[in-house]
Amino acid sequence: MAGRRSPWGGGDKGGDETGDDTGETAGGSDGDGQSDQPRGPRNPWLPPSGGDTPPRRSPSIDEIFRSKSGRRPGGGGGGGNGGGGMPRLPQRPDGKSWFPLIAGGIALVWLGFSTVHMVGPKEQGIVTLFGKYSRTIDPGVSLTLPWPIENVNVTDVTSINRFNIPEGEGEKLMLTSDQNLVDLSYLVRWNIKNLKLYTFQLEDPDQTVREVAEAAMRASVAEVPLRDAMGGAGRATVEQNVRERMQAILDAYRAGVAIQGVEIKKADPPGKVVSAFQQVTSAQQDAQRDLSNAQAWAQQLTARAQGDAAAFDKVYEQYKLSPEVTKRRMYYETMERVLGGNDKVVVEGAGVTPYLPLPELRRKAAAATEPQATVPAAPASQGGQ
């Protein structure tokens, strides 16, 4: 810039002013033998030269940004205990960093947790290689490749799973073979028999088991009348049919599920006809009671008739042995049975009164032997009477 003084030093002479970036003065002499003034920009990082101070060497860029407090180029703040920067890890006694050891320890822990797997006695594990089925591991300690190469999903396959249909206090109406409605509540017990099929074959195996149970129950109830659906031996038949149907359907789906049992917990009429149904049930119970009483009475009569027939057979056997003796004995037994409770006694024979009032005589004798009741004495009269 002609006519202006440079802020970095130099005169105001025209022409090109040159100088090196070392800050040293350009040596030379003019006609007077005097040295020329420094020309060109002065290094702002060096003190001005002159006097007895020797010229300093220009520092490098690393020396410019390096400080005694441990700052590095590009750092935003002081290191060590200074604020604003990343704290530095302490060094080992040999002067090396702890970072490799810490990173190695973390890697070992990660490898241990992702490669060694403990499977319980009631569990099995599914091993997937990059998300695809690889194998099934049994109870015990198993080794796999580290995550995310191989992943293990452990599931309980022995414990019995249970669910109720319907859930809560809802109403589940089903139609019987005699066109009646019944409100059923039942329990289904199942477990996993093939973990691979259970995990990969169906999208939602639990919901599938629930829907299959409801379909099998409706089909089984539709084959029996209301009486069998509500109790007795018919209920056990329905439960067995539901279990077999469910297992057949789930095996066709390849669901990997085993049905352990089905239990009907409640079988009631619909809520709107409960009162009428109770009356019908009460009438049926009364009819059943009367029928049972009639059957018992018939059995008693039959037993009595059989006993009489057996007694007659015995008498007939004796009659065949001695007819006259048997006839007389039967006559005496019959007269005793007929006249045993009669108050009149008829005696036939010469010199005997045709009628003897024996009953009256017996009563008089009994009255004479009884002690007479004591009569209380009359109270004495008062008033001089």
Salt bridges, closest charged atoms under 4 A:
GLU63 OE2 - ARG57 NH2 3.98
ASP94 OD1 - ARG92 NE 3.79
GLU150 OE2 - ARG135 NH1 3.31
GLU167 OE2 - ARG210 NH2 3.17
ASP183 OD2 - LYS266 NZ 3.51
GLU214 OE2 - LYS172 NZ 3.06
GLU214 OE2 - ARG218 NH2 3.51
GLU223 OE2 - ARG245 NH2 2.45
ASP251 OD1 - LYS193 NZ 3.08
GLU263 OE1 - ARG189 NH1 3.87
ASP286 OD1 - ARG289 NH1 2.96
GLU333 OE2 - ARG329 NE 3.11
GLU360 OE2 - ARG363 NH2 3.69
